[in-house]
Amino acid sequence: MAQTVSDYYDGSRLFSGLSEYLGISVDKVNFVISQFVALLLASLFRSVLHPSKTSAATRHVFGLVVALFIGYFCFGTQAIHLAALPAACYIVIRTQSPEIMQRMVLAVSLFYLSLIHLHRQIYDYGSYNLDITGPLMVITQKVTSLAFNLHDGLARTQEELSKSQKLYAVTKLPSALEYFSFALHFPSLMAGPSMFYKDYMDFIDGSNLKSPVMPDNAPDNRTIVIEPSPIRAVCKKAVLAVMCAALFVKFLPMFPISRVKEDDFVENTSFTQKILYLYICTALVRFKYYFAWTVADAICNNAGIGYNGVDESGTPKWDKFTNVDIFKFECATNLRESIEAWNLGTNRWLRMIVYERVTKYSMILTYSLSAIWHGFYPGYYITFANGALFTYASRVMRKTVRNYFLANAETKFFYDGVTFVVTRILMAYMVFTFVLLEFWPCIRLYMHMYWCLHLCALMAIFFVPKIIPKTVAGQASKSSIAQAFVQARPITNGVTRHHD
């Protein structure tokens, strides 16, 4: 029997029969169908609508029209928000001074997005059905990044800009067609990835694929331009996406997140059992994101978006806008690497508009914006508060103890092994709240786990640096390692979970 979809979902019911046959809710069927159609249509950008054959306006119009059809198919009348949010921001961009326009766009877009988040939270609380907030979150990233890029190009001097700000600064206001096609173009409408305006315009005119080379037999030292083919990358990502979807659909029902709210689980399982279940559950939930992001990446690549030069062997790389590095995330040996490998488009956006522009409390402000952008479920805010705490604790531990393990390959291998396990434990402990969403069940489970890793993080921040002396990389001898850890054993036994 098909999974049900709430009345809040306003998308097409055309494939309800297929939904019942597959046992998958119609919103998820619509998502898969829309992405499959987008994957096929994306190839038109590389063939029929190649920049050498068609005008930029034609490519803008095609991407925009297809996006509107996909939006209406997946969201019904709610698709009006796909146009309303960027329209409100465009009015600000066109009417306000470049000196203040970027902050007003950020405020307007977040206010609009927040209203939709709250509406959904009121009328469809805790649902995982496909809804309009996903695309709106991507659109918010695009319009705000454009506003800040325009501010850099129109209201600041070159001397005031960082290297990345110089690279993406925009000095000309986009036309309405350019703006709306950038905000809505269909390859990245449903699941990203987000990109900056200059990257999008390079895609429209085809300059992002130009890779000039000078062959040995070229007459008169003329260069030729070779456009790399994305077919191999698209096929690999499509296969990976299917595998992720199969794992998610097959195994997630065996490990529902709702179980962590049950009295039996909370009160009658050990700390180890809780961590193991949370790890499996959150890992399976991640495969949903891996599927959506990998498919979106394949669509963009098939359209000609995402070329990133060649590797050492001369093979084209199509990872410029990849949203997740699955291997790096799952195998990271520290928390920082895991965070950097997850939701890369959002990381780039947060770095561009917040982290590089503030001098105080940059980490706190970055996490705060990320939390607001995600919505207002209590679990989100618990997760990002955890992220700020454990990221800082990991940084302190790394600076304090890592150099003790760099004396030889054996101790370095031991250190990496321990931090690999600790990172897995931390990720399960930190992020289950992001999936569970509700406040009291999260707090209740932490209470039955005695807030142990939170306490360890606080000890890592306030006590470990005072007890373990710092050393320079490569200068710690075996005796100094042993001496330092024997002296600090009462505390380090409790905090080694957190260093990275």
C-alpha positions in Angstrom: 0.0 0.0 0.0 1.3 3.4 -0.9 2.5 5.8 1.8 0.1 8.6 2.4 0.8 12.2 1.7 -0.9 15.0 3.7 -3.6 17.3 2.3 -1.0 20.1 2.7 0.8 18.8 -0.4 -0.7 20.6 -3.4 1.3 18.9 -6.2 0.0 16.9 -9.1 -1.9 13.6 -8.3 -1.5 12.4 -11.9 0.8 9.5 -10.9 -1.2 8.4 -7.9 -1.7 4.9 -9.5 2.1 4.5 -9.9 2.5 5.7 -6.3 0.1 3.0 -5.0 1.9 0.4 -7.1 5.3 1.3 -5.8 4.2 1.9 -2.2 5.8 5.3 -2.3 3.9 8.6 -1.5 3.0 10.6 -4.6 5.1 13.6 -3.6 8.2 11.5 -3.8 7.1 10.0 -7.1 6.6 13.5 -8.5 10.1 14.5 -7.3 11.7 11.6 -9.0 9.8 12.1 -12.2 10.5 15.8 -12.3 14.2 15.2 -11.8 14.2 12.5 -14.5 12.6 14.9 -17.0 15.0 17.6 -16.0 17.9 15.2 -16.6 16.7 14.5 -20.1 16.0 18.2 -20.9 19.3 19.3 -19.5 21.1 17.7 -22.5 19.4 20.3 -24.7 21.6 23.0 -23.3 24.7 21.1 -24.6 23.2 20.2 -28.0 20.2 22.0 -29.4 20.7 25.1 -27.3 24.4 25.3 -27.3 25.7 28.9 -27.0 27.2 28.8 -30.5 23.7 28.0 -31.9 21.3 30.0 -29.8 21.2 33.4 -28.1 21.6 33.9 -24.3 18.0 35.1 -24.2 16.8 31.8 -25.6 18.8 29.8 -23.0 17.4 32.0 -20.2 13.8 31.6 -21.4 14.1 27.8 -21.8 15.5 27.3 -18.3 12.9 29.6 -16.8 9.9 28.1 -18.6 10.9 24.5 -17.8 11.4 25.5 -14.1 7.9 27.0 -13.9 6.3 23.8 -15.3 8.3 21.6 -12.9 7.4 23.9 -10.0 3.7 23.7 -10.8 3.8 20.0 -11.3 5.5 19.4 -8.0 3.8 22.1 -5.9 0.6 23.2 -7.6 -0.6 26.7 -6.6 2.1 26.9 -4.0 4.5 27.4 -6.9 3.5 31.1 -6.8 6.0 31.5 -4.0 8.8 30.5 -6.4 8.1 33.8 -8.3 7.0 35.9 -5.4 10.1 35.6 -3.2 12.6 36.6 -5.9 10.2 39.3 -7.2 10.2 41.0 -3.8 14.0 40.9 -3.7 14.3 42.2 -7.2 12.3 45.2 -6.3 14.7 45.9 -3.5 17.7 45.4 -5.8 16.3 47.8 -8.4 15.1 50.5 -6.0 17.6 50.7 -3.1 21.1 52.0 -2.8 23.9 49.4 -3.3 25.2 50.6 0.1 22.4 49.0 2.0 20.6 46.9 -0.7 22.3 43.6 0.2 21.2 43.7 3.9 17.6 44.5 2.8 17.5 41.6 0.4 18.8 39.3 3.1 16.1 40.6 5.5 13.3 40.4 2.9 14.2 36.9 1.7 14.6 35.5 5.2 11.4 37.1 6.3 9.5 35.6 3.4 11.1 32.2 3.8 10.4 32.2 7.5 6.7 32.9 6.9 6.5 29.8 4.6 8.5 27.7 7.2 6.1 28.7 9.9 3.0 28.1 7.7 4.2 24.6 6.9 5.2 24.0 10.6 1.6 25.0 11.7 -0.3 23.1 9.1 1.9 20.1 8.4 4.1 19.7 11.6 6.9 17.2 11.4 6.0 16.0 7.9 8.7 14.9 5.5 6.5 15.4 2.5 7.9 17.3 -0.5 7.1 21.0 0.0 7.9 24.4 -1.4 10.4 25.4 1.3 13.2 23.3 -0.3 13.3 25.3 -3.6 12.7 28.5 -1.7 15.8 27.9 0.5 17.9 27.5 -2.7 16.4 30.6 -4.2 17.1 32.5 -1.0 20.8 31.6 -1.3 20.9 32.8 -4.9 19.2 36.1 -4.5 21.1 37.1 -1.4 24.5 36.1 -2.9 23.7 38.2 -5.9 22.8 41.1 -3.7 26.1 40.9 -1.9 28.0 40.4 -5.2 26.3 43.6 -6.5 27.2 45.4 -3.3 30.8 44.4 -3.8 30.8 45.5 -7.4 28.9 48.8 -7.0 29.6 50.1 -3.5 33.1 48.9 -2.6 36.6 49.5 -4.0 38.9 46.7 -5.1 41.2 47.3 -2.1 38.3 46.5 0.2 37.5 43.1 -1.3 38.9 39.7 -0.6 40.0 37.5 -3.4 36.7 35.6 -3.6 34.7 38.8 -3.4 36.7 40.3 -6.3 36.1 37.1 -8.3 32.3 37.2 -7.9 31.7 40.9 -7.7 28.9 42.0 -10.1 29.1 45.5 -11.6 25.9 45.6 -13.7 22.3 45.1 -12.5 20.8 42.1 -14.2 17.8 42.4 -16.4 14.5 40.8 -15.2 15.0 37.9 -17.6 18.6 37.3 -16.4 17.6 37.6 -12.8 14.6 35.3 -12.8 16.3 32.7 -15.0 19.2 32.7 -12.5 16.9 32.3 -9.5 14.7 29.6 -11.0 16.5 27.8 -13.8 15.4 24.2 -13.7 18.7 22.2 -13.3 19.0 23.4 -9.7 15.4 24.3 -8.8 14.4 21.3 -6.8 17.5 20.5 -4.8 20.2 22.9 -5.7 23.1 23.2 -6.0 23.2 26.9 -5.4 25.7 28.9 -7.5 26.8 32.5 -7.8 25.5 34.8 -10.5 28.8 35.0 -12.4 29.1 31.2 -12.6 25.5 31.1 -14.0 26.2 33.7 -16.6 29.4 31.9 -17.6 27.2 28.8 -18.1 24.8 30.8 -20.3 27.5 32.1 -22.6 29.4 28.8 -22.6 32.6 30.3 -21.2 32.6 27.9 -18.3 33.4 25.0 -20.6 36.2 26.6 -22.6 39.4 24.9 -22.0 42.0 26.3 -24.4 45.0 24.0 -25.2 47.8 24.4 -27.7 48.5 21.0 -29.5 51.9 20.2 -30.7 50.8 19.9 -34.3 48.7 23.1 -34.4 49.6 25.4 -37.3 50.8 28.9 -36.5 50.7 28.2 -32.8 46.9 28.5 -32.8 45.0 27.3 -29.8 41.9 25.2 -30.0 39.1 24.9 -27.5 38.0 21.5 -26.3 34.7 21.2 -24.5 34.7 18.3 -22.1 31.9 15.8 -22.1 30.0 15.2 -18.8 28.5 11.9 -19.9 30.8 9.8 -17.8 30.3 11.9 -14.7 26.5 12.0 -15.2 26.3 8.2 -15.5 28.4 7.6 -12.4 26.3 10.1 -10.4 23.0 8.6 -11.7 24.1 5.1 -10.6 25.2 6.4 -7.2 21.9 8.2 -6.7 20.0 5.0 -7.5 22.1 3.1 -5.0 21.4 5.7 -2.3 17.7 5.7 -3.0 17.6 1.9 -2.8 19.4 1.9 0.6 17.1 4.6 1.9 13.9 3.0 0.8 14.9 -0.6 1.9 16.5 0.0 5.3 15.2 3.3 6.8 11.8 1.7 7.8 13.8 -0.8 9.9 15.3 2.1 11.9 12.7 4.8 12.3 13.7 7.9 14.2 10.4 7.8 16.1 11.8 4.9 18.1 14.1 7.2 20.1 10.9 8.8 21.6 9.7 5.5 23.0 10.0 4.8 26.8 11.5 1.4 26.2 14.3 2.9 24.1 15.0 5.9 26.3 14.9 4.0 29.7 16.0 0.5 28.9 18.9 0.8 26.5 22.6 1.5 27.3 24.5 4.5 26.2 26.3 2.3 23.6 23.0 1.0 22.2 21.6 4.5 22.0 24.6 5.8 20.1 24.7 2.8 17.8 21.0 3.2 16.9 21.3 6.9 16.4 24.3 6.4 14.1 22.5 3.9 11.9 19.3 5.9 11.9 21.0 9.2 11.0 23.2 7.5 8.4 20.2 6.1 6.6 18.5 9.5 6.6 21.6 11.0 5.0 21.0 8.7 2.0 17.9 10.7 1.2 20.0 13.8 0.9 22.7 11.9 -1.0 20.1 10.8 -3.5 18.6 14.3 -4.0 21.9 16.1 -4.2 23.6 13.6 -6.5 20.7 13.6 -8.9 20.7 17.4 -9.0 24.4 17.4 -9.6 24.0 15.0 -12.5 21.3 17.2 -14.0 23.5 20.3 -13.8 26.5 18.4 -15.3 24.3 17.1 -18.1 23.4 20.8 -18.8 27.0 21.8 -18.8 27.2 23.2 -15.3 29.9 22.2 -12.9 33.0 21.7 -15.0 36.0 22.3 -12.8 39.1 21.7 -15.0 41.0 18.5 -15.2 42.8 16.3 -12.7 46.4 15.2 -12.8 45.6 12.5 -15.3 43.8 14.9 -17.6 40.3 13.6 -16.8 37.6 16.3 -16.7 36.3 17.1 -13.2 32.6 17.9 -12.8 32.5 18.8 -9.1 32.5 22.6 -9.0 29.0 22.7 -7.5 28.8 19.3 -5.9 26.7 19.6 -2.8 28.3 16.7 -0.8 31.5 14.7 -0.7 30.0 11.4 0.5 33.3 9.6 1.1 34.9 12.5 2.9 31.9 13.0 5.1 31.5 9.4 6.1 35.3 8.8 6.6 36.4 12.1 8.1 38.7 11.9 11.0 37.5 15.2 12.6 34.4 17.2 12.9 35.7 20.1 10.8 36.2 17.8 7.8 32.7 16.4 8.1 31.1 19.8 8.3 33.1 21.0 5.3 32.0 17.9 3.2 28.3 18.4 3.9 26.0 20.7 2.0 28.9 22.4 0.2 26.7 24.9 -1.6 25.3 26.2 1.7 28.8 26.4 3.2 29.9 28.5 0.2 26.9 30.8 0.7 27.4 31.2 4.4 31.1 31.9 3.9 30.4 34.5 1.2 27.7 36.5 3.0 28.6 36.1 6.7 31.8 34.4 7.7 34.1 36.5 5.5 32.3 39.8 6.3 32.2 39.9 10.1 35.1 40.4 12.4 33.5 39.3 15.7 31.5 36.2 16.6 31.8 34.9 13.0 31.1 31.3 13.9 28.1 32.1 16.1 26.6 34.4 13.5 27.2 31.8 10.7 25.4 29.0 12.7 22.6 31.4 13.6 21.9 32.3 10.0 22.1 28.7 9.0 19.5 27.8 11.7 17.1 30.6 10.7 17.5 29.6 7.0 16.5 26.0 7.8 13.3 26.9 9.7 12.0 26.9 13.2 11.8 23.4 14.5 13.5 23.2 17.9 15.6 20.3 16.8 17.4 22.5 14.2 18.4 25.0 16.9 19.6 22.2 19.2 21.7 20.8 16.3 23.3 24.1 15.5 24.0 24.9 19.1 25.6 21.5 19.4 27.6 22.2 16.2 29.0 25.5 17.6 29.9 23.9 21.0 31.5 20.7 19.6 33.3 22.5 16.7 34.9 24.9 19.2 35.8 22.0 21.6 37.3 20.0 18.7 39.4 22.9 17.7 40.7 23.4 21.2 41.5 19.7 21.6 43.2 19.6 18.2 45.5 22.5 19.1 46.3 21.0 22.5 46.9 17.3 21.9 47.4 16.6 18.2 51.1 17.5 18.1 51.8 14.9 20.6 50.9 12.2 18.1 52.9 13.5 15.1 56.3 12.1 16.3 56.0 9.0 14.1 53.6 7.2 11.7 52.4 4.8 14.4 51.1 7.4 16.8 49.7 9.4 14.0 47.8 6.4 12.7 46.5 5.7 16.3 45.4 9.4 16.6 43.5 9.2 13.2 41.8 6.0 14.2 40.6 7.4 17.5 39.4 10.6 16.0 37.6 8.7 13.2 35.6 6.7 15.8 35.0 9.8 18.0 33.8 11.8 15.0 31.2 9.0 14.2 30.0 9.1 17.8 29.8 12.9 17.8 27.9 13.1 14.6 25.2 10.6 15.8 25.0 12.4 19.2 24.8 15.9 17.6 22.6 15.5 14.6 19.8 13.1 15.6 18.0 16.3 16.9 17.9 17.6 13.3 15.9 14.6 12.2 13.8 14.2 15.3 12.8 17.9 15.2 10.9 18.0 18.6 12.3 19.7 21.6 11.3 17.6 24.6 12.1 14.2 23.1 15.6 15.5 22.2 16.2 16.9 25.7 14.8 13.7 27.4 17.2 11.5 25.5 20.1 13.7 26.3 19.1 13.6 30.0 19.1 9.8 29.9 22.5 9.9 28.3 23.6 12.2 31.2 24.6 15.0 28.8 27.9 13.2 28.9 29.5 14.5 25.6 28.3 18.0 26.3 30.1 17.9 29.6 33.2 16.4 27.9 33.1 19.3 25.4 33.0 21.9 28.2 35.9 20.2 30.0 37.8 20.2 26.7 37.3 23.9 26.4 38.0 25.0 29.9 40.2 22.5 31.6 42.3 20.5 29.1 44.4 23.5 27.8 45.3 24.3 31.4 46.6 20.8 32.2 48.2 19.6 29.0 51.1 21.7 27.8 51.2 22.7 24.2 54.0 21.4 22.0 55.3 22.2 18.5 54.5 19.7 15.8 57.0 16.9 15.4 58.9 17.8 18.6 57.0 15.6 21.0 59.0 12.6 22.1 57.5 9.3 23.3 58.5 10.2 26.9 56.9 13.6 26.7 53.7 12.0 25.3 53.6 9.5 28.1 54.4 12.1 30.8 51.8 14.6 29.6 49.0 12.0 29.5 49.9 10.4 32.7 49.7 13.8 34.4 46.5 14.6 32.7 44.8 11.2 32.8 41.9 12.1 35.1 40.7 14.6 32.6 41.8 13.4 29.2 40.0 10.0 29.8 36.8 12.0 29.7 37.5 14.3 26.8 39.3 12.4 24.1 36.0 11.8 22.5 36.0 15.4 21.3 39.3 16.1 19.8 39.8 15.9 16.1 
